[in-house]
Amino acid sequence: MTIDIRIAAPEDVDAIFAIRTEVRENHLSMQEMAALSITPETVREDLAPSTSSRTWIAEFDREPVGFSVAHPDDGNLFALFIRTAFEGRGIGRRLLALAGAYLFESHDTIWLETDGASRASGFYRRLGWETVAELPGGDIRMEKRAQPH
């Protein structure tokens, strides 16, 4: 199985939302995302070349199967989602490595928030992320420090 990863473009917005609304854990509907100001318009703005945010799309046979979003202004891994049928194939690790490397270009410590009881939190822990705070609603803040060269 060959997975290609590329920088997302504005025409990927529909695929990003299709992946995001398909996931089992941390599922949000379009309406729930809109309540958090995550809309096709805001995502399209995030993909503009003039922003520092970066989104990657993982594809299998040119079909989007996952994505990650990094916000370097504050060192935040904002999103990492894989279509259910493609979980466990190393795609998340590859997307995380790209996003992490991008964030470490401008930060010594990067962070994310996720459900503390989710499979995702275990995934991040296995890859060196540490829980630094418990947040309301069962979420946690995790951080990772850059490795010394």
N, C-alpha and C positions, 0 to 999 in steps of 0.2 A: 504494500500500500504506500503510495507516494503522496505526501502532503506538501503542498506548496504554501508558503506564507508570504504575504505582500502587504504593503501599506494600503489601508483602506482609502477609497475614493467616495465622493458624494453619491455615486450610483449604488453604493453598498448599503445605504441606510435601511432599505427594506429587508435585506438579508440579516443585518445586525438585529433588527427588531424580531425577525422570525426566530433567530437563534435564542435571543433573550427571553422570548415568551414561551419557548418550548421546554426550557430546563425544568428539572424536577425540584431541585433545591433552590431556595431563594427565588422562587418564581414570583414574577410581577406581571400583571396584565398591562395592556397599553394604558388603561385608565389610571392604574396605580403609579405607573411611571410618569404619566403626565402630571399627577399630583405632586411629584418630586421634581418637576420641571425637566423631565427627560422626555423629549418629544422628537419626532423626525426633524423638526426645524432646528432644535438645539444640537442634535447630533450632527446634522449637516454643517452647522456653524463650526462645531468642534473639528470637523474634517477639513476645513478650509486651510489652504497652505499658509495663511497668515497667522494661524494659531500655533502655539508650541505643543499643544496636545498631539498625541500620536495614537492611532488605532491600527492594529494589524488584523488581517483576515487570514485564516487558515482555510485552504481549499483542498478537496479531494475530487479529482476529475472535474476541476473548475467549478465545483459546487461548494459554496461557503459552509463550513462545518464548525467554525469557532472564531472567536475574536478576543482581543485584549485591548484595553484603553489605559494609557499612561498620561498623567497630568504633571509635567515636570515643574510647573510653577511652585507647587507645594510638595513634590516628591511622592505623589499618590498613585498607586495602582488602583484605578477606578473600577475596572471591570475585567473579568476573565470568565468566559463562558464557552462551553463546548456542547454541540448537539449530543443528546443522550446516546444515540447509536454510535458515536465516535469516542465516547469516554474510555479511558484506560489504554489509549494507544500512544501516549507520549505527546499529544498535541498541546495539552495544557502546559506541560513543562517547557516546550519550545516557545510558546507564546509568552510565558512568564519570563523566560530567559531574555527575550528581546525587550520586553517592557522594562525589566529590571535593569538591564544594561543601559537603556536609554535614560532611566531615572537616575542611575548612579553617575551619569555624566555631569549632573549638576547638584547632586546631594550625596552626603556620606551615609545618611540613613533614609530609607524609604518606608512607606507605610501603606496599609490597607485596612479596611473594616469588613468583617464578615460575621456570620452567625457562629457563635462559639461552639455550638453542638453540631455543626455541619461537617460533611465529608471534606468540604473545602478547607476548613481550619486544619484538619489533619494533613491534607496535601501540602499546605503552606508550611506547617511545622516540620514535616519531613524534608523540606527544601531549605530549612535554616531560618524561617521566620519565627519570631518570639512574640508571645502575647504580652502587651505592656499595659493594657487597661481593659476593664470590663465596662461595657456601655449599656445603656437602658435597652430593655427588650431582648436581652440575651446575646447581643452582638459583642464583638471584641475588636480592639485595635491591635494590629500586629505590626511589627517593624522588623526590618532587616538592615544590618550594617554592611557597608562595602567591605570586601575582603582586601586586606593589605596586599600590595604588589610585591 
